[in-house]
Amino acid sequence: MKHTILGISTVSSTWRDAYNNCKIGDPISKVINAAGQADEVLNLGDIILYTYESKEWKGWARGGTITRKMQFTVRNGQIIAKNQQNIDALSF
């Protein structure tokens, strides 16, 4: 998990670009090349879940901590589903 405290996060733009530029059917290596290694890799047999998570402290005036998360479901090295949480939230 990545952490940012009262700073401008580069995670938001990097992850947003990685998430938006990958499509169902693309190889997971495309995401890894853009966003780096996943924070958690869960092997469920023929399906693997790649989860990226970042917690950023924005200060009390900006709502405290924001958690960004993106998850890719992969079979045979290809993305079959993707989900995200707060990757479009402001980075400051």
C-alpha positions as CSV (number, residue, x, y, z in Angstrom):
1,M,0.0,0.0,0.0
2,K,1.2,3.5,-0.8
3,H,0.8,6.5,1.5
4,T,0.9,10.2,0.9
5,I,0.6,12.8,3.7
6,L,-0.5,16.4,2.8
7,G,1.2,16.3,-0.5
8,I,0.2,16.1,-4.2
9,S,-0.2,12.5,-5.1
10,T,1.2,11.2,-8.4
11,V,-0.7,8.0,-7.7
12,S,-4.0,9.5,-8.9
13,S,-2.8,10.4,-12.4
14,T,-0.7,7.3,-12.8
15,W,-3.4,5.0,-11.8
16,R,-6.1,6.8,-13.7
17,D,-4.1,6.6,-16.9
18,A,-3.3,2.9,-16.3
19,Y,-7.0,2.1,-15.5
20,N,-8.4,4.1,-18.4
21,N,-5.9,2.9,-21.0
22,C,-6.5,-0.8,-20.3
23,K,-9.4,-2.8,-21.7
24,I,-11.0,-6.2,-21.1
25,G,-8.8,-8.6,-23.0
26,D,-5.5,-6.7,-22.6
27,P,-2.6,-8.4,-20.9
28,I,-2.1,-7.6,-17.2
29,S,1.5,-6.7,-18.1
30,K,0.1,-3.5,-19.6
31,V,-1.1,-2.4,-16.2
32,I,2.0,-3.5,-14.4
33,N,4.2,-1.5,-16.8
34,A,2.1,1.6,-16.3
35,A,1.3,1.4,-12.5
36,G,4.0,-0.9,-11.1
37,Q,3.6,-4.0,-9.1
38,A,0.3,-4.6,-7.4
39,D,0.0,-4.3,-3.6
40,E,-1.7,-7.6,-3.4
41,V,-1.9,-10.6,-5.7
42,L,-4.4,-13.2,-4.8
43,N,-4.3,-16.5,-6.7
44,L,-7.7,-18.2,-6.9
45,G,-6.7,-21.1,-9.2
46,D,-7.3,-20.1,-12.8
47,I,-8.2,-16.5,-11.8
48,I,-5.8,-14.0,-10.2
49,L,-6.8,-10.7,-8.6
50,Y,-4.3,-7.8,-8.8
51,T,-5.1,-5.1,-6.2
52,Y,-3.6,-1.6,-6.0
53,E,-4.4,0.5,-3.0
54,S,-3.2,3.9,-1.8
55,K,-4.2,5.9,1.3
56,E,-3.7,9.6,1.2
57,W,-4.0,12.0,4.2
58,K,-5.5,15.2,2.8
59,G,-5.9,17.1,6.0
60,W,-9.1,17.8,7.9
61,A,-10.2,20.6,5.6
62,R,-10.2,18.2,2.6
63,G,-12.0,15.3,4.3
64,G,-9.2,13.4,6.0
65,T,-7.9,10.2,4.4
66,I,-8.9,9.2,0.9
67,T,-8.4,5.6,-0.2
68,R,-7.8,4.9,-3.9
69,K,-8.1,1.4,-5.1
70,M,-8.1,-0.5,-8.4
71,Q,-8.5,-4.2,-9.0
72,F,-8.0,-6.4,-12.0
73,T,-9.3,-9.9,-12.4
74,V,-7.1,-11.9,-14.7
75,R,-7.3,-15.3,-16.4
76,N,-4.5,-16.7,-18.6
77,G,-2.7,-13.4,-18.3
78,Q,-5.5,-11.3,-19.7
79,I,-7.8,-8.9,-17.9
80,I,-11.4,-10.2,-17.7
81,A,-12.8,-7.6,-15.3
82,K,-11.7,-4.3,-13.6
83,N,-13.0,-2.2,-10.7
84,Q,-11.9,1.1,-9.2
85,Q,-12.6,3.3,-6.2
86,N,-11.7,7.0,-6.0
87,I,-9.0,7.1,-8.7
88,D,-10.7,10.2,-10.2
89,A,-10.7,12.0,-6.9
90,L,-8.7,15.2,-6.7
91,S,-5.0,14.7,-6.0
92,F,-4.5,17.7,-3.7
